[in-house]
């Protein structure tokens, strides 16, 4: 099963992880999409956008019109949300112009600590 981890890590932590993977010569064990703060993660992954991600999980490439049908929403509103998810690197656009979430499972990981 192809899994992605959504996590909260500073840009420095992301770079350190990428450098470590490059130095080891081995690919990372899991795909990651990182956000600098929990607030940014929740700003990008609103409830409506999370619905889109869930609908596309393991579905393969689909048109935006098909995404709208699957989440039972207006195409224009879905287009706006898909654009935000594409810009954040959560969704991919195929060569044919369709969109996809190329994973079958999602793990969300972050820790809240006292200040």
Biopython code that builds the backbone (N, CA, C, O; Angstrom):
import numpy as np
from Bio.PDB.StructureBuilder import StructureBuilder

atoms = [
    (1, "UNK", "N", (0.854, -1.180, 0.000)),
    (1, "UNK", "CA", (0.000, 0.000, 0.000)),
    (1, "UNK", "C", (0.893, 1.235, 0.000)),
    (1, "UNK", "O", (1.812, 1.346, 0.812)),
    (2, "UNK", "N", (0.624, 2.139, -0.894)),
    (2, "UNK", "CA", (1.398, 3.373, -1.005)),
    (2, "UNK", "C", (0.812, 4.406, -0.043)),
    (2, "UNK", "O", (-0.320, 4.857, -0.216)),
    (3, "UNK", "N", (1.599, 4.774, 0.976)),
    (3, "UNK", "CA", (1.138, 5.662, 2.040)),
    (3, "UNK", "C", (1.930, 6.963, 2.016)),
    (3, "UNK", "O", (3.121, 6.970, 1.704)),
    (4, "UNK", "N", (1.260, 8.064, 2.347)),
    (4, "UNK", "CA", (1.921, 9.356, 2.511)),
    (4, "UNK", "C", (1.692, 9.813, 3.946)),
    (4, "UNK", "O", (0.624, 9.603, 4.521)),
    (5, "UNK", "N", (2.720, 10.443, 4.511)),
    (5, "UNK", "CA", (2.601, 11.017, 5.840)),
    (5, "UNK", "C", (2.512, 12.525, 5.706)),
    (5, "UNK", "O", (3.394, 13.153, 5.120)),
    (6, "UNK", "N", (1.461, 13.106, 6.242)),
    (6, "UNK", "CA", (1.331, 14.558, 6.341)),
    (6, "UNK", "C", (1.854, 14.914, 7.713)),
    (6, "UNK", "O", (1.360, 14.415, 8.724)),
    (7, "UNK", "N", (2.866, 15.789, 7.751)),
    (7, "UNK", "CA", (3.436, 16.101, 9.051)),
    (7, "UNK", "C", (3.747, 17.579, 9.183)),
    (7, "UNK", "O", (3.647, 18.349, 8.228)),
    (8, "UNK", "N", (4.126, 17.950, 10.396)),
    (8, "UNK", "CA", (4.526, 19.323, 10.696)),
    (8, "UNK", "C", (6.010, 19.281, 11.039)),
    (8, "UNK", "O", (6.422, 18.701, 12.043)),
    (9, "UNK", "N", (6.805, 19.920, 10.166)),
    (9, "UNK", "CA", (8.252, 19.991, 10.369)),
    (9, "UNK", "C", (8.730, 21.332, 9.846)),
    (9, "UNK", "O", (8.189, 21.864, 8.876)),
    (10, "UNK", "N", (9.735, 21.863, 10.488)),
    (10, "UNK", "CA", (10.309, 23.131, 10.035)),
    (10, "UNK", "C", (11.013, 22.908, 8.696)),
    (10, "UNK", "O", (11.389, 21.781, 8.374)),
    (11, "UNK", "N", (11.191, 23.978, 7.917)),
    (11, "UNK", "CA", (11.944, 23.840, 6.666)),
    (11, "UNK", "C", (13.338, 23.246, 6.889)),
    (11, "UNK", "O", (13.822, 22.478, 6.059)),
    (12, "UNK", "N", (13.982, 23.596, 8.000)),
    (12, "UNK", "CA", (15.313, 23.044, 8.305)),
    (12, "UNK", "C", (15.239, 21.532, 8.506)),
    (12, "UNK", "O", (16.117, 20.803, 8.045)),
    (13, "UNK", "N", (14.203, 21.060, 9.186)),
    (13, "UNK", "CA", (14.034, 19.620, 9.395)),
    (13, "UNK", "C", (13.763, 18.897, 8.079)),
    (13, "UNK", "O", (14.259, 17.792, 7.862)),
    (14, "UNK", "N", (12.983, 19.514, 7.209)),
    (14, "UNK", "CA", (12.693, 18.923, 5.906)),
    (14, "UNK", "C", (13.989, 18.789, 5.101)),
    (14, "UNK", "O", (14.257, 17.740, 4.515)),
    (15, "UNK", "N", (14.788, 19.859, 5.077)),
    (15, "UNK", "CA", (16.055, 19.835, 4.339)),
    (15, "UNK", "C", (17.015, 18.807, 4.920)),
    (15, "UNK", "O", (17.683, 18.091, 4.173)),
    (16, "UNK", "N", (17.092, 18.725, 6.243)),
    (16, "UNK", "CA", (17.982, 17.757, 6.889)),
    (16, "UNK", "C", (17.579, 16.331, 6.520)),
    (16, "UNK", "O", (18.437, 15.487, 6.261)),
    (17, "UNK", "N", (16.287, 16.070, 6.496)),
    (17, "UNK", "CA", (15.807, 14.737, 6.111)),
    (17, "UNK", "C", (16.120, 14.418, 4.660)),
    (17, "UNK", "O", (16.512, 13.297, 4.336)),
    (18, "UNK", "N", (15.948, 15.401, 3.787)),
    (18, "UNK", "CA", (16.249, 15.196, 2.365)),
    (18, "UNK", "C", (17.739, 14.953, 2.158)),
    (18, "UNK", "O", (18.119, 14.086, 1.371)),
    (19, "UNK", "N", (18.586, 15.709, 2.855)),
    (19, "UNK", "CA", (20.030, 15.523, 2.740)),
    (19, "UNK", "C", (20.458, 14.155, 3.262)),
    (19, "UNK", "O", (21.308, 13.495, 2.663)),
    (20, "UNK", "N", (19.875, 13.735, 4.369)),
    (20, "UNK", "CA", (20.209, 12.424, 4.935)),
    (20, "UNK", "C", (19.833, 11.308, 3.971)),
    (20, "UNK", "O", (20.590, 10.354, 3.796)),
    (21, "UNK", "N", (18.662, 11.425, 3.343)),
    (21, "UNK", "CA", (18.230, 10.416, 2.373)),
    (21, "UNK", "C", (19.151, 10.406, 1.162)),
    (21, "UNK", "O", (19.497, 9.340, 0.651)),
    (22, "UNK", "N", (19.554, 11.599, 0.698)),
    (22, "UNK", "CA", (20.443, 11.689, -0.458)),
    (22, "UNK", "C", (21.812, 11.088, -0.138)),
    (22, "UNK", "O", (22.390, 10.388, -0.970)),
    (23, "UNK", "N", (22.328, 11.353, 1.049)),
    (23, "UNK", "CA", (23.643, 10.831, 1.446)),
    (23, "UNK", "C", (23.623, 9.315, 1.589)),
    (23, "UNK", "O", (24.602, 8.642, 1.265)),
    (24, "UNK", "N", (22.510, 8.780, 2.073)),
    (24, "UNK", "CA", (22.427, 7.334, 2.279)),
    (24, "UNK", "C", (22.296, 6.586, 0.956)),
    (24, "UNK", "O", (22.611, 5.399, 0.876)),
    (25, "UNK", "N", (21.831, 7.281, -0.077)),
    (25, "UNK", "CA", (21.644, 6.632, -1.369)),
    (25, "UNK", "C", (20.400, 5.774, -1.443)),
    (25, "UNK", "O", (20.130, 5.147, -2.468)),
    (26, "UNK", "N", (19.649, 5.744, -0.369)),
    (26, "UNK", "CA", (18.411, 4.964, -0.341)),
    (26, "UNK", "C", (17.223, 5.911, -0.366)),
    (26, "UNK", "O", (17.274, 6.991, 0.223)),
    (27, "UNK", "N", (16.163, 5.514, -1.039)),
    (27, "UNK", "CA", (14.982, 6.375, -1.032)),
    (27, "UNK", "C", (14.358, 6.424, 0.361)),
    (27, "UNK", "O", (14.537, 5.513, 1.170)),
    (28, "UNK", "N", (13.627, 7.495, 0.623)),
    (28, "UNK", "CA", (12.940, 7.626, 1.910)),
    (28, "UNK", "C", (11.964, 6.463, 2.072)),
    (28, "UNK", "O", (11.405, 5.965, 1.095)),
    (29, "UNK", "N", (11.769, 6.038, 3.324)),
    (29, "UNK", "CA", (10.880, 4.904, 3.586)),
    (29, "UNK", "C", (9.423, 5.225, 3.283)),
    (29, "UNK", "O", (8.686, 4.360, 2.811)),
    (30, "UNK", "N", (9.004, 6.445, 3.544)),
    (30, "UNK", "CA", (7.633, 6.828, 3.238)),
    (30, "UNK", "C", (7.629, 8.205, 2.581)),
    (30, "UNK", "O", (8.495, 9.042, 2.836)),
    (31, "UNK", "N", (6.649, 8.409, 1.749)),
    (31, "UNK", "CA", (6.467, 9.728, 1.148)),
    (31, "UNK", "C", (5.975, 10.677, 2.230)),
    (31, "UNK", "O", (5.224, 10.275, 3.119)),
    (32, "UNK", "N", (6.398, 11.937, 2.158)),
    (32, "UNK", "CA", (5.992, 12.935, 3.148)),
    (32, "UNK", "C", (5.579, 14.214, 2.461)),
    (32, "UNK", "O", (6.167, 14.624, 1.461)),
    (33, "UNK", "N", (4.561, 14.833, 3.016)),
    (33, "UNK", "CA", (4.175, 16.194, 2.653)),
    (33, "UNK", "C", (4.210, 16.955, 3.962)),
    (33, "UNK", "O", (3.437, 16.669, 4.876)),
    (34, "UNK", "N", (5.112, 17.930, 4.052)),
    (34, "UNK", "CA", (5.343, 18.617, 5.317)),
    (34, "UNK", "C", (4.822, 20.040, 5.292)),
    (34, "UNK", "O", (4.845, 20.717, 4.264)),
    (35, "UNK", "N", (4.352, 20.474, 6.450)),
    (35, "UNK", "CA", (3.860, 21.836, 6.656)),
    (35, "UNK", "C", (4.660, 22.438, 7.796)),
    (35, "UNK", "O", (5.015, 21.738, 8.743)),
    (36, "UNK", "N", (4.948, 23.735, 7.715)),
    (36, "UNK", "CA", (5.800, 24.396, 8.704)),
    (36, "UNK", "C", (5.144, 24.514, 10.076)),
    (36, "UNK", "O", (5.839, 24.518, 11.093)),
    (37, "UNK", "N", (3.817, 24.609, 10.118)),
    (37, "UNK", "CA", (3.094, 24.732, 11.393)),
    (37, "UNK", "C", (1.783, 23.952, 11.323)),
    (37, "UNK", "O", (1.268, 23.705, 10.232)),
    (38, "UNK", "N", (1.240, 23.563, 12.474)),
    (38, "UNK", "CA", (-0.074, 22.913, 12.454)),
    (38, "UNK", "C", (-1.145, 23.835, 11.850)),
    (38, "UNK", "O", (-2.054, 23.373, 11.161)),
    (39, "UNK", "N", (-1.027, 25.128, 12.115)),
    (39, "UNK", "CA", (-2.012, 26.080, 11.579)),
    (39, "UNK", "C", (-1.994, 26.083, 10.055)),
    (39, "UNK", "O", (-3.048, 26.160, 9.423)),
    (40, "UNK", "N", (-0.814, 25.999, 9.463)),
    (40, "UNK", "CA", (-0.714, 25.958, 8.009)),
    (40, "UNK", "C", (-1.312, 24.667, 7.462)),
    (40, "UNK", "O", (-2.002, 24.683, 6.443)),
    (41, "UNK", "N", (-1.051, 23.553, 8.133)),
    (41, "UNK", "CA", (-1.637, 22.282, 7.718)),
    (41, "UNK", "C", (-3.153, 22.397, 7.682)),
    (41, "UNK", "O", (-3.775, 21.990, 6.700)),
    (42, "UNK", "N", (-3.766, 22.946, 8.736)),
    (42, "UNK", "CA", (-5.229, 23.037, 8.798)),
    (42, "UNK", "C", (-5.774, 24.124, 7.876)),
    (42, "UNK", "O", (-6.927, 24.044, 7.451)),
    (43, "UNK", "N", (-4.969, 25.141, 7.559)),
    (43, "UNK", "CA", (-5.400, 26.163, 6.610)),
    (43, "UNK", "C", (-5.463, 25.576, 5.194)),
    (43, "UNK", "O", (-6.363, 25.896, 4.418)),
    (44, "UNK", "N", (-4.503, 24.724, 4.876)),
    (44, "UNK", "CA", (-4.489, 24.082, 3.552)),
    (44, "UNK", "C", (-5.530, 22.966, 3.490)),
    (44, "UNK", "O", (-6.268, 22.856, 2.511)),
    (45, "UNK", "N", (-5.586, 22.148, 4.522)),
    (45, "UNK", "CA", (-6.496, 21.001, 4.522)),
    (45, "UNK", "C", (-7.778, 21.322, 5.280)),
    (45, "UNK", "O", (-8.036, 20.771, 6.350)),
    (46, "UNK", "N", (-8.570, 22.213, 4.714)),
    (46, "UNK", "CA", (-9.873, 22.527, 5.293)),
    (46, "UNK", "C", (-10.759, 21.284, 5.225)),
    (46, "UNK", "O", (-10.393, 20.299, 4.584)),
    (47, "UNK", "N", (-11.896, 21.322, 5.867)),
    (47, "UNK", "CA", (-12.809, 20.173, 5.857)),
    (47, "UNK", "C", (-13.221, 19.812, 4.429)),
    (47, "UNK", "O", (-13.245, 18.632, 4.076)),
    (48, "UNK", "N", (-13.541, 20.800, 3.612)),
    (48, "UNK", "CA", (-13.958, 20.539, 2.225)),
    (48, "UNK", "C", (-12.812, 19.961, 1.401)),
    (48, "UNK", "O", (-13.034, 19.077, 0.573)),
    (49, "UNK", "N", (-11.593, 20.446, 1.617)),
    (49, "UNK", "CA", (-10.436, 19.933, 0.880)),
    (49, "UNK", "C", (-10.069, 18.534, 1.343)),
    (49, "UNK", "O", (-9.632, 17.706, 0.544)),
    (50, "UNK", "N", (-10.245, 18.265, 2.640)),
    (50, "UNK", "CA", (-10.005, 16.926, 3.166)),
    (50, "UNK", "C", (-10.962, 15.935, 2.510)),
    (50, "UNK", "O", (-10.580, 14.803, 2.216)),
    (51, "UNK", "N", (-12.211, 16.361, 2.279)),
    (51, "UNK", "CA", (-13.188, 15.531, 1.560)),
    (51, "UNK", "C", (-12.662, 15.159, 0.183)),
    (51, "UNK", "O", (-12.776, 14.010, -0.244)),
    (52, "UNK", "N", (-12.084, 16.140, -0.511)),
    (52, "UNK", "CA", (-11.533, 15.903, -1.842)),
    (52, "UNK", "C", (-10.399, 14.892, -1.766)),
    (52, "UNK", "O", (-10.352, 13.950, -2.558)),
    (53, "UNK", "N", (-9.490, 15.079, -0.826)),
    (53, "UNK", "CA", (-8.363, 14.160, -0.683)),
    (53, "UNK", "C", (-8.877, 12.750, -0.398)),
    (53, "UNK", "O", (-8.395, 11.789, -0.998)),
    (54, "UNK", "N", (-9.831, 12.613, 0.492)),
    (54, "UNK", "CA", (-10.400, 11.287, 0.795)),
    (54, "UNK", "C", (-11.039, 10.669, -0.444)),
    (54, "UNK", "O", (-10.887, 9.472, -0.688)),
    (55, "UNK", "N", (-11.750, 11.474, -1.225)),
    (55, "UNK", "CA", (-12.416, 10.960, -2.429)),
    (55, "UNK", "C", (-11.404, 10.506, -3.481)),
    (55, "UNK", "O", (-11.693, 9.606, -4.270)),
    (56, "UNK", "N", (-10.226, 11.119, -3.496)),
    (56, "UNK", "CA", (-9.214, 10.784, -4.496)),
    (56, "UNK", "C", (-8.225, 9.726, -4.018)),
    (56, "UNK", "O", (-7.444, 9.209, -4.816)),
    (57, "UNK", "N", (-8.247, 9.402, -2.749)),
    (57, "UNK", "CA", (-7.316, 8.440, -2.176)),
    (57, "UNK", "C", (-7.456, 7.081, -2.887)),
    (57, "UNK", "O", (-8.478, 6.407, -2.764)),
    (58, "UNK", "N", (-6.410, 6.698, -3.631)),
    (58, "UNK", "CA", (-6.419, 5.416, -4.345)),
    (58, "UNK", "C", (-7.269, 5.383, -5.596)),
    (58, "UNK", "O", (-7.421, 4.318, -6.195)),
    (59, "UNK", "N", (-7.833, 6.513, -6.017)),
    (59, "UNK", "CA", (-8.768, 6.532, -7.146)),
    (59, "UNK", "C", (-8.096, 6.653, -8.508)),
    (59, "UNK", "O", (-8.721, 6.354, -9.525)),
    (60, "UNK", "N", (-6.838, 7.086, -8.550)),
    (60, "UNK", "CA", (-6.188, 7.327, -9.838)),
    (60, "UNK", "C", (-6.577, 8.683, -10.389)),
    (60, "UNK", "O", (-7.320, 9.424, -9.745)),
    (61, "UNK", "N", (-6.080, 9.023, -11.585)),
    (61, "UNK", "CA", (-6.353, 10.336, -12.169)),
    (61, "UNK", "C", (-7.831, 10.511, -12.542)),
    (61, "UNK", "O", (-8.458, 9.607, -13.095)),
    (62, "UNK", "N", (-8.370, 11.697, -12.225)),
    (62, "UNK", "CA", (-9.756, 12.027, -12.589)),
    (62, "UNK", "C", (-9.837, 13.501, -12.981)),
    (62, "UNK", "O", (-8.948, 14.291, -12.664)),
    (63, "UNK", "N", (-10.902, 13.849, -13.664)),
    (63, "UNK", "CA", (-11.127, 15.250, -14.030)),
    (63, "UNK", "C", (-11.673, 16.014, -12.822)),
    (63, "UNK", "O", (-12.172, 15.416, -11.869)),
    (64, "UNK", "N", (-11.572, 17.322, -12.876)),
    (64, "UNK", "CA", (-12.125, 18.145, -11.795)),
    (64, "UNK", "C", (-13.632, 17.978, -11.737)),
    (64, "UNK", "O", (-14.210, 17.967, -10.651)),
    (65, "UNK", "N", (-14.275, 17.847, -12.883)),
    (65, "UNK", "CA", (-15.720, 17.610, -12.918)),
    (65, "UNK", "C", (-16.069, 16.317, -12.172)),
    (65, "UNK", "O", (-17.069, 16.259, -11.455)),
    (66, "UNK", "N", (-15.240, 15.282, -12.343)),
    (66, "UNK", "CA", (-15.468, 14.018, -11.643)),
    (66, "UNK", "C", (-15.228, 14.172, -10.146)),
    (66, "UNK", "O", (-15.951, 13.586, -9.339)),
    (67, "UNK", "N", (-14.224, 14.953, -9.769)),
    (67, "UNK", "CA", (-13.992, 15.224, -8.344)),
    (67, "UNK", "C", (-15.233, 15.877, -7.750)),
    (67, "UNK", "O", (-15.692, 15.483, -6.678)),
    (68, "UNK", "N", (-15.780, 16.881, -8.446)),
    (68, "UNK", "CA", (-16.975, 17.588, -7.966)),
    (68, "UNK", "C", (-18.144, 16.622, -7.807)),
    (68, "UNK", "O", (-18.901, 16.711, -6.840)),
    (69, "UNK", "N", (-18.290, 15.704, -8.750)),
    (69, "UNK", "CA", (-19.372, 14.719, -8.665)),
    (69, "UNK", "C", (-19.184, 13.815, -7.443)),
    (69, "UNK", "O", (-20.148, 13.505, -6.744)),
    (70, "UNK", "N", (-17.954, 13.398, -7.192)),
    (70, "UNK", "CA", (-17.682, 12.480, -6.077)),
    (70, "UNK", "C", (-17.911, 13.119, -4.716)),
    (70, "UNK", "O", (-18.295, 12.436, -3.767)),
    (71, "UNK", "N", (-17.678, 14.433, -4.613)),
    (71, "UNK", "CA", (-17.884, 15.104, -3.326)),
    (71, "UNK", "C", (-19.197, 15.873, -3.281)),
    (71, "UNK", "O", (-19.504, 16.539, -2.292)),
    (72, "UNK", "N", (-19.970, 15.776, -4.364)),
    (72, "UNK", "CA", (-21.301, 16.394, -4.433)),
    (72, "UNK", "C", (-21.241, 17.906, -4.175)),
    (72, "UNK", "O", (-21.964, 18.452, -3.342)),
    (73, "UNK", "N", (-20.330, 18.564, -4.943)),
    (73, "UNK", "CA", (-20.155, 20.013, -4.804)),
    (73, "UNK", "C", (-20.112, 20.667, -6.175)),
    (73, "UNK", "O", (-19.980, 19.989, -7.195)),
    (74, "UNK", "N", (-20.223, 21.977, -6.189)),
    (74, "UNK", "CA", (-20.143, 22.795, -7.390)),
    (74, "UNK", "C", (-18.739, 22.691, -8.012)),
    (74, "UNK", "O", (-17.739, 22.713, -7.293)),
    (75, "UNK", "N", (-18.668, 22.577, -9.346)),
    (75, "UNK", "CA", (-17.392, 22.425, -10.046)),
    (75, "UNK", "C", (-16.470, 23.619, -9.792)),
    (75, "UNK", "O", (-15.270, 23.439, -9.585)),
    (76, "UNK", "N", (-17.018, 24.834, -9.807)),
    (76, "UNK", "CA", (-16.194, 26.023, -9.611)),
    (76, "UNK", "C", (-15.542, 26.025, -8.223)),
    (76, "UNK", "O", (-14.359, 26.341, -8.096)),
    (77, "UNK", "N", (-16.297, 25.679, -7.197)),
    (77, "UNK", "CA", (-15.759, 25.637, -5.837)),
    (77, "UNK", "C", (-14.707, 24.536, -5.709)),
    (77, "UNK", "O", (-13.675, 24.730, -5.066)),
    (78, "UNK", "N", (-14.970, 23.390, -6.318)),
    (78, "UNK", "CA", (-14.010, 22.287, -6.276)),
    (78, "UNK", "C", (-12.740, 22.675, -7.031)),
    (78, "UNK", "O", (-11.636, 22.350, -6.594)),
    (79, "UNK", "N", (-12.890, 23.357, -8.143)),
    (79, "UNK", "CA", (-11.720, 23.813, -8.905)),
    (79, "UNK", "C", (-10.824, 24.691, -8.030)),
    (79, "UNK", "O", (-9.602, 24.546, -8.049)),
    (80, "UNK", "N", (-11.420, 25.583, -7.279)),
    (80, "UNK", "CA", (-10.666, 26.461, -6.390)),
    (80, "UNK", "C", (-9.920, 25.649, -5.328)),
    (80, "UNK", "O", (-8.744, 25.898, -5.061)),
    (81, "UNK", "N", (-10.603, 24.685, -4.732)),
    (81, "UNK", "CA", (-9.964, 23.860, -3.704)),
    (81, "UNK", "C", (-8.880, 22.960, -4.296)),
    (81, "UNK", "O", (-7.829, 22.777, -3.682)),
    (82, "UNK", "N", (-9.120, 22.402, -5.470)),
    (82, "UNK", "CA", (-8.119, 21.559, -6.128)),
    (82, "UNK", "C", (-6.877, 22.387, -6.452)),
    (82, "UNK", "O", (-5.755, 21.910, -6.284)),
    (83, "UNK", "N", (-7.068, 23.624, -6.913)),
    (83, "UNK", "CA", (-5.938, 24.503, -7.208)),
    (83, "UNK", "C", (-5.103, 24.734, -5.956)),
    (83, "UNK", "O", (-3.874, 24.690, -6.022)),
    (84, "UNK", "N", (-5.744, 24.980, -4.819)),
    (84, "UNK", "CA", (-5.019, 25.177, -3.561)),
    (84, "UNK", "C", (-4.249, 23.913, -3.171)),
    (84, "UNK", "O", (-3.113, 24.000, -2.704)),
    (85, "UNK", "N", (-4.854, 22.754, -3.358)),
    (85, "UNK", "CA", (-4.189, 21.494, -3.018)),
    (85, "UNK", "C", (-3.028, 21.200, -3.971)),
    (85, "UNK", "O", (-2.016, 20.633, -3.557)),
    (86, "UNK", "N", (-3.166, 21.576, -5.232)),
    (86, "UNK", "CA", (-2.070, 21.433, -6.192)),
    (86, "UNK", "C", (-0.903, 22.334, -5.807)),
    (86, "UNK", "O", (0.251, 21.907, -5.829)),
    (87, "UNK", "N", (-1.206, 23.577, -5.454)),
    (87, "UNK", "CA", (-0.157, 24.537, -5.074)),
    (87, "UNK", "C", (0.575, 24.098, -3.812)),
    (87, "UNK", "O", (1.770, 24.356, -3.664)),
    (88, "UNK", "N", (-0.135, 23.437, -2.904)),
    (88, "UNK", "CA", (0.481, 22.963, -1.661)),
    (88, "UNK", "C", (1.243, 21.650, -1.856)),
    (88, "UNK", "O", (1.927, 21.192, -0.940)),
    (89, "UNK", "N", (1.130, 21.042, -3.037)),
    (89, "UNK", "CA", (1.824, 19.789, -3.300)),
    (89, "UNK", "C", (1.107, 18.564, -2.794)),
    (89, "UNK", "O", (1.686, 17.479, -2.747)),
    (90, "UNK", "N", (-0.158, 18.722, -2.410)),
    (90, "UNK", "CA", (-0.932, 17.592, -1.909)),
    (90, "UNK", "C", (-1.464, 16.747, -3.070)),
    (90, "UNK", "O", (-1.445, 15.519, -2.999)),
    (91, "UNK", "N", (-1.937, 17.394, -4.134)),
    (91, "UNK", "CA", (-2.408, 16.705, -5.336)),
    (91, "UNK", "C", (-1.396, 16.891, -6.452)),
    (91, "UNK", "O", (-0.581, 17.813, -6.424)),
    (92, "UNK", "N", (-1.459, 15.998, -7.436)),
    (92, "UNK", "CA", (-0.628, 16.092, -8.637)),
    (92, "UNK", "C", (-1.529, 16.292, -9.844)),
    (92, "UNK", "O", (-2.677, 15.849, -9.857)),
    (93, "UNK", "N", (-0.987, 16.974, -10.873)),
    (93, "UNK", "CA", (-1.693, 17.097, -12.148)),
    (93, "UNK", "C", (-0.987, 16.190, -13.142)),
    (93, "UNK", "O", (0.239, 16.210, -13.249)),
    (94, "UNK", "N", (-1.766, 15.391, -13.872)),
    (94, "UNK", "CA", (-1.192, 14.489, -14.862)),
    (94, "UNK", "C", (-0.927, 15.246, -16.163)),
    (94, "UNK", "O", (-1.373, 16.381, -16.331)),
    (95, "UNK", "N", (-0.207, 14.618, -17.070)),
    (95, "UNK", "CA", (0.075, 15.219, -18.373)),
    (95, "UNK", "C", (-1.210, 15.498, -19.156)),
    (95, "UNK", "O", (-1.251, 16.414, -19.977)),
    (96, "UNK", "N", (-2.250, 14.714, -18.903)),
    (96, "UNK", "CA", (-3.516, 14.900, -19.611)),
    (96, "UNK", "C", (-4.409, 15.954, -18.961)),
    (96, "UNK", "O", (-5.514, 16.213, -19.438)),
    (97, "UNK", "N", (-3.925, 16.575, -17.852)),
    (97, "UNK", "CA", (-4.687, 17.634, -17.201)),
    (97, "UNK", "C", (-5.588, 17.163, -16.081)),
    (97, "UNK", "O", (-6.244, 17.978, -15.433)),
    (98, "UNK", "N", (-5.634, 15.870, -15.841)),
    (98, "UNK", "CA", (-6.433, 15.366, -14.729)),
    (98, "UNK", "C", (-5.661, 15.576, -13.425)),
    (98, "UNK", "O", (-4.482, 15.929, -13.440)),
    (99, "UNK", "N", (-6.334, 15.357, -12.309)),
    (99, "UNK", "CA", (-5.691, 15.481, -11.007)),
    (99, "UNK", "C", (-5.720, 14.130, -10.310)),
    (99, "UNK", "O", (-6.589, 13.294, -10.557)),
    (100, "UNK", "N", (-4.735, 13.944, -9.427)),
    (100, "UNK", "CA", (-4.725, 12.698, -8.665)),
    (100, "UNK", "C", (-4.035, 12.880, -7.325)),
    (100, "UNK", "O", (-3.182, 13.749, -7.147)),
    (101, "UNK", "N", (-4.428, 12.043, -6.405)),
    (101, "UNK", "CA", (-3.750, 11.885, -5.128)),
    (101, "UNK", "C", (-3.141, 10.493, -5.219)),
    (101, "UNK", "O", (-3.843, 9.497, -5.044)),
    (102, "UNK", "N", (-1.835, 10.415, -5.492)),
    (102, "UNK", "CA", (-1.241, 9.124, -5.865)),
    (102, "UNK", "C", (-0.942, 8.181, -4.698)),
    (102, "UNK", "O", (0.027, 7.423, -4.745)),
    (103, "UNK", "N", (-1.757, 8.225, -3.671)),
    (103, "UNK", "CA", (-1.542, 7.372, -2.506)),
    (103, "UNK", "C", (-2.830, 6.642, -2.165)),
    (103, "UNK", "O", (-3.926, 7.068, -2.528)),
    (104, "UNK", "N", (-2.666, 5.524, -1.454)),
    (104, "UNK", "CA", (-3.818, 4.723, -1.048)),
    (104, "UNK", "C", (-4.154, 4.896, 0.429)),
    (104, "UNK", "O", (-5.217, 4.482, 0.890)),
    (105, "UNK", "N", (-3.229, 5.517, 1.163)),
    (105, "UNK", "CA", (-3.444, 5.720, 2.595)),
    (105, "UNK", "C", (-2.746, 7.005, 3.030)),
    (105, "UNK", "O", (-1.753, 7.424, 2.434)),
    (106, "UNK", "N", (-3.287, 7.622, 4.083)),
    (106, "UNK", "CA", (-2.758, 8.877, 4.608)),
    (106, "UNK", "C", (-2.540, 8.720, 6.108)),
    (106, "UNK", "O", (-3.393, 8.205, 6.831)),
    (107, "UNK", "N", (-1.371, 9.181, 6.553)),
    (107, "UNK", "CA", (-1.084, 9.219, 7.982)),
    (107, "UNK", "C", (-0.804, 10.678, 8.313)),
    (107, "UNK", "O", (0.020, 11.308, 7.649)),
    (108, "UNK", "N", (-1.465, 11.226, 9.316)),
    (108, "UNK", "CA", (-1.230, 12.610, 9.742)),
    (108, "UNK", "C", (-0.473, 12.539, 11.058)),
    (108, "UNK", "O", (-0.875, 11.840, 11.989)),
    (109, "UNK", "N", (0.646, 13.287, 11.119)),
    (109, "UNK", "CA", (1.525, 13.169, 12.265)),
    (109, "UNK", "C", (2.054, 14.542, 12.695)),
    (109, "UNK", "O", (2.737, 15.221, 11.929)),
    (110, "UNK", "N", (1.733, 14.935, 13.915)),
    (110, "UNK", "CA", (2.382, 16.102, 14.511)),
    (110, "UNK", "C", (2.177, 16.064, 16.011)),
    (110, "UNK", "O", (1.250, 15.426, 16.509)),
    (111, "UNK", "N", (3.045, 16.749, 16.719)),
    (111, "UNK", "CA", (2.987, 16.751, 18.167)),
    (111, "UNK", "C", (2.831, 18.174, 18.668)),
    (111, "UNK", "O", (3.483, 19.092, 18.169)),
    (112, "UNK", "N", (1.975, 18.355, 19.644)),
    (112, "UNK", "CA", (1.790, 19.653, 20.288)),
    (112, "UNK", "C", (2.491, 19.591, 21.645)),
    (112, "UNK", "O", (2.230, 18.698, 22.452)),
    (113, "UNK", "N", (3.383, 20.553, 21.883)),
    (113, "UNK", "CA", (4.114, 20.589, 23.153)),
    (113, "UNK", "C", (3.820, 21.886, 23.889)),
    (113, "UNK", "O", (3.476, 22.900, 23.283)),
    (114, "UNK", "N", (3.961, 21.832, 25.196)),
    (114, "UNK", "CA", (3.809, 23.032, 25.995)),
    (114, "UNK", "C", (4.898, 24.027, 25.629)),
    (114, "UNK", "O", (6.023, 23.639, 25.314)),
    (115, "UNK", "N", (4.559, 25.319, 25.672)),
    (115, "UNK", "CA", (5.525, 26.366, 25.286)),
    (115, "UNK", "C", (6.616, 26.529, 26.280)),
    (115, "UNK", "O", (7.499, 27.367, 26.096)),
]
sb = StructureBuilder()
sb.init_structure("model")
sb.init_model(0)
sb.init_chain("A")
sb.init_seg("    ")
for serial, (resi, resn, name, xyz) in enumerate(atoms, 1):
    if name == "N":
        sb.init_residue(resn, " ", resi, " ")
    sb.init_atom(name, np.array(xyz, "f"), 0.0, 1.0, " ", f" {name:<3s}", serial, name[0])
structure = sb.get_structure()
